[in-house]
C-alpha cells in the first residue's frame, strides 16, 4: 500500500512538472479560459494531459519500438507542431472581440464555434508533436524508479501513468480556475490585448520550432 501511494504521488508530481512550465499549451489554456470560460480552458488542458499520458505510457511500460518510432519521426512531428503553433497564433491574433452586454464578460468570436472537442484535440496534437516530452518523461521515470526502489511491473506502471494524468489534470484545473476568477473583470480592450500578446508568443514558439528544425541550434 505504501508503494502504491508513493507511485501515485510520484506520478502526480511528474504530471505537474511536465505541465507547469509556461509554454504554448499553458498560454492557450489561459487565453481560452479568458475567452470562453473555465470549462473550455480546463478541457483544453485535458488535451495536453492526454498527450502527456501517451508519452508517460510509452516510458512507463518500456515500449521501446514505439519510442524509437516517435524519435525516428521527430523531424516531421516538429514540422507539424511548428505549423500548428503558427496557425493557432495567427488565428488567435486575428480573433474578433465581442462587446460586453448587460454586464456579461467579454467573449472572443472566432471564425467557428469553439467546441470542447476541438479544444481537446488542439492541445493534444500540440503536445503529441513534441518528441522532446518523451525524453523528459524517460528521465523523470528513471528518477522515480530509483526513488521507489521497486521493480517495474504492469501494476506499478499503470499506477504511475494514472498519477501523471491526475497531476496534470489538477494543474490545469488550478490554473484555469484561478484565471477564471479574473474573467468578469476583463473588458474588450484588455481581451484584445491578451489575444494579441498570446498570439505573438505562440507564433514565436512555432517559428522557434521550425528554426530549430532547419538549423538545429537548440
C-alpha positions as CSV (number, residue, x, y, z in Angstrom):
1,X,0.0,0.0,0.0
2,X,2.8,2.4,0.8
3,X,4.4,1.6,-2.5
4,X,1.1,2.4,-4.3
5,X,0.8,5.8,-2.7
6,X,4.5,6.5,-3.5
7,X,3.9,5.7,-7.1
8,X,0.7,7.6,-7.5
9,X,2.2,10.6,-5.7
10,X,5.4,10.4,-7.8
11,X,3.4,10.1,-11.0
12,X,1.3,13.2,-10.0
13,X,4.5,15.2,-9.3
14,X,5.8,14.2,-12.7
15,X,2.5,15.3,-14.3
16,X,2.7,18.7,-12.6
17,X,6.4,19.1,-13.5
18,X,5.7,18.4,-17.2
19,X,2.5,20.6,-17.4
20,X,3.7,23.5,-15.3
21,X,6.4,25.2,-17.4
22,X,5.0,28.2,-19.2
23,X,4.8,27.2,-22.9
24,X,2.3,27.2,-25.8
25,X,-0.3,24.9,-24.1
26,X,-0.3,26.9,-20.9
27,X,-0.8,30.2,-22.9
28,X,-3.5,28.6,-25.0
29,X,-5.4,27.3,-21.9
30,X,-5.2,30.7,-20.2
31,X,-6.4,32.5,-23.3
32,X,-9.2,30.1,-23.9
33,X,-10.3,30.4,-20.2
34,X,-10.5,34.2,-20.6
35,X,-12.2,34.0,-23.9
36,X,-14.7,31.1,-23.3
37,X,-14.7,30.4,-19.6
38,X,-13.0,28.0,-17.2
39,X,-14.6,24.8,-18.6
40,X,-13.2,25.4,-22.1
41,X,-9.8,26.2,-20.7
42,X,-9.8,23.2,-18.4
43,X,-10.9,20.9,-21.2
44,X,-8.1,22.4,-23.4
45,X,-5.7,21.4,-20.6
46,X,-7.0,17.9,-20.6
47,X,-6.0,17.6,-24.2
48,X,-2.4,18.3,-23.1
49,X,-2.9,15.8,-20.2
50,X,-3.9,13.1,-22.5
51,X,-0.9,13.8,-24.7
52,X,1.3,13.6,-21.6
53,X,-0.3,10.2,-20.8
54,X,0.6,8.8,-24.1
55,X,4.3,9.7,-23.5
56,X,4.0,8.5,-19.9
57,X,2.6,5.2,-21.0
58,X,5.4,4.7,-23.5
59,X,8.0,5.5,-20.8
60,X,6.4,3.5,-18.0
61,X,5.8,0.4,-20.0
62,X,9.1,0.5,-21.8
63,X,7.6,0.4,-25.2
64,X,10.9,0.7,-27.0
65,X,9.6,0.1,-30.5
66,X,7.1,3.0,-30.2
67,X,9.7,5.2,-28.6
68,X,12.1,4.6,-31.5
69,X,9.3,5.2,-34.0
70,X,8.5,8.6,-32.4
71,X,12.2,9.5,-32.3
72,X,12.5,8.4,-35.9
73,X,9.7,10.7,-37.0
74,X,11.0,13.6,-34.8
75,X,11.5,15.9,-37.8
76,X,8.0,15.6,-39.4
77,X,6.5,15.8,-35.9
78,X,8.4,19.0,-35.2
79,X,7.3,20.4,-38.6
80,X,3.6,19.7,-37.9
81,X,3.9,21.0,-34.4
82,X,5.6,24.2,-35.5
83,X,3.0,24.8,-38.3
84,X,0.1,24.2,-35.8
85,X,1.6,26.7,-33.4
86,X,2.0,29.4,-36.0
87,X,-1.5,28.8,-37.3
88,X,-3.0,29.0,-33.9
89,X,-1.0,32.1,-33.0
90,X,-2.1,33.9,-36.1
91,X,-5.7,32.7,-35.7
92,X,-5.7,33.9,-32.1
93,X,-4.1,37.3,-33.0
94,X,-6.9,37.9,-35.6
95,X,-9.8,36.7,-33.3
96,X,-12.6,39.2,-33.1
97,X,-13.8,40.5,-29.7
98,X,-17.5,41.0,-28.9
99,X,-18.7,43.9,-26.9
100,X,-19.9,43.1,-23.4
101,X,-23.6,43.5,-22.9
102,X,-25.7,43.7,-19.7
103,X,-22.6,43.2,-17.6
104,X,-21.7,39.8,-19.2
105,X,-18.0,39.1,-19.6
106,X,-16.3,39.8,-22.9
107,X,-16.1,36.9,-25.3
108,X,-13.9,36.1,-28.3
109,X,-15.8,35.4,-31.6
110,X,-13.7,33.0,-33.6
111,X,-14.3,32.0,-37.2
112,X,-16.1,28.9,-36.0
113,X,-17.6,27.6,-32.8
114,X,-15.2,26.7,-30.0
115,X,-16.3,23.2,-29.2
116,X,-14.9,21.3,-26.3
117,X,-13.9,18.5,-28.7
118,X,-11.9,21.0,-30.8
119,X,-10.3,22.4,-27.6
120,X,-9.1,18.9,-26.5
121,X,-7.9,17.9,-30.0
122,X,-5.9,21.1,-30.4
123,X,-3.8,20.8,-27.3
124,X,-3.5,17.1,-27.7
125,X,-1.9,17.4,-31.1
126,X,0.4,20.2,-29.9
127,X,1.6,18.0,-27.0
128,X,2.0,14.8,-29.0
129,X,4.0,16.6,-31.8
130,X,6.8,17.5,-29.3
131,X,9.1,14.4,-29.1
132,X,11.2,16.1,-26.5
133,X,8.5,15.5,-24.0
134,X,9.2,11.7,-24.4
135,X,12.8,12.3,-23.4
136,X,11.7,14.3,-20.4
137,X,9.4,11.5,-19.2
138,X,12.1,8.9,-19.6
139,X,14.4,10.9,-17.4
140,X,11.7,11.6,-14.8
141,X,10.6,8.0,-14.7
142,X,14.1,6.8,-14.3
143,X,14.4,9.1,-11.3
144,X,11.1,7.8,-9.8
145,X,12.3,4.2,-10.2
146,X,15.4,5.0,-8.3
147,X,13.5,6.6,-5.5
148,X,10.8,3.9,-5.2
149,X,13.4,1.2,-5.4
150,X,10.9,-1.3,-6.9
151,X,10.9,-3.4,-10.0
152,X,8.8,-2.3,-12.8
153,X,5.6,-4.3,-13.5
154,X,2.3,-3.8,-15.1
155,X,0.5,-2.6,-11.9
156,X,3.2,-0.1,-10.9
157,X,3.4,1.3,-14.4
158,X,-0.4,1.7,-14.6
159,X,-0.3,3.4,-11.2
160,X,2.3,5.9,-12.3
161,X,0.5,6.7,-15.5
162,X,-2.7,7.3,-13.6
163,X,-0.7,9.6,-11.3
164,X,0.7,11.5,-14.2
165,X,-2.8,12.2,-15.6
166,X,-4.1,13.2,-12.1
167,X,-1.2,15.6,-11.5
168,X,-1.5,17.2,-15.0
169,X,-5.3,17.5,-14.7
170,X,-5.0,19.1,-11.2
171,X,-2.6,21.6,-12.6
172,X,-5.0,22.6,-15.5
173,X,-7.9,22.8,-13.0
174,X,-5.9,25.1,-10.7
175,X,-4.6,27.4,-13.4
176,X,-7.9,27.7,-15.3
177,X,-9.9,28.2,-12.1
178,X,-7.5,30.9,-11.0
179,X,-7.6,32.6,-14.4
180,X,-11.4,32.3,-14.5
181,X,-11.8,34.4,-11.3
182,X,-10.5,37.4,-13.3
183,X,-12.8,36.6,-16.3
184,X,-15.5,39.1,-15.4
185,X,-13.0,41.9,-14.8
186,X,-11.6,42.0,-18.3
187,X,-13.1,44.3,-20.9
188,X,-12.9,44.2,-24.7
189,X,-9.8,46.3,-24.9
190,X,-7.9,44.1,-22.4
191,X,-9.1,40.9,-24.1
192,X,-7.9,42.2,-27.4
193,X,-4.5,42.9,-26.0
194,X,-4.3,39.5,-24.4
195,X,-5.2,37.8,-27.7
196,X,-2.5,39.9,-29.5
197,X,0.2,39.1,-26.9
198,X,-0.6,35.4,-26.7
199,X,-0.9,35.2,-30.5
200,X,2.5,36.7,-30.9
201,X,4.1,34.5,-28.3
202,X,2.6,31.3,-29.6
203,X,3.6,32.2,-33.1
204,X,7.1,32.8,-31.9
205,X,7.2,29.3,-30.3
206,X,6.2,27.9,-33.6
207,X,8.8,29.8,-35.5
208,X,11.4,28.7,-32.9
209,X,10.5,25.1,-33.5
210,X,10.8,25.5,-37.3
211,X,14.1,27.3,-36.9
212,X,15.4,24.5,-34.7
213,X,14.3,22.0,-37.4
214,X,16.1,23.9,-40.1
215,X,19.3,25.0,-38.3
216,X,19.4,22.7,-35.2
217,X,20.5,25.4,-32.7
218,X,18.5,24.0,-29.7
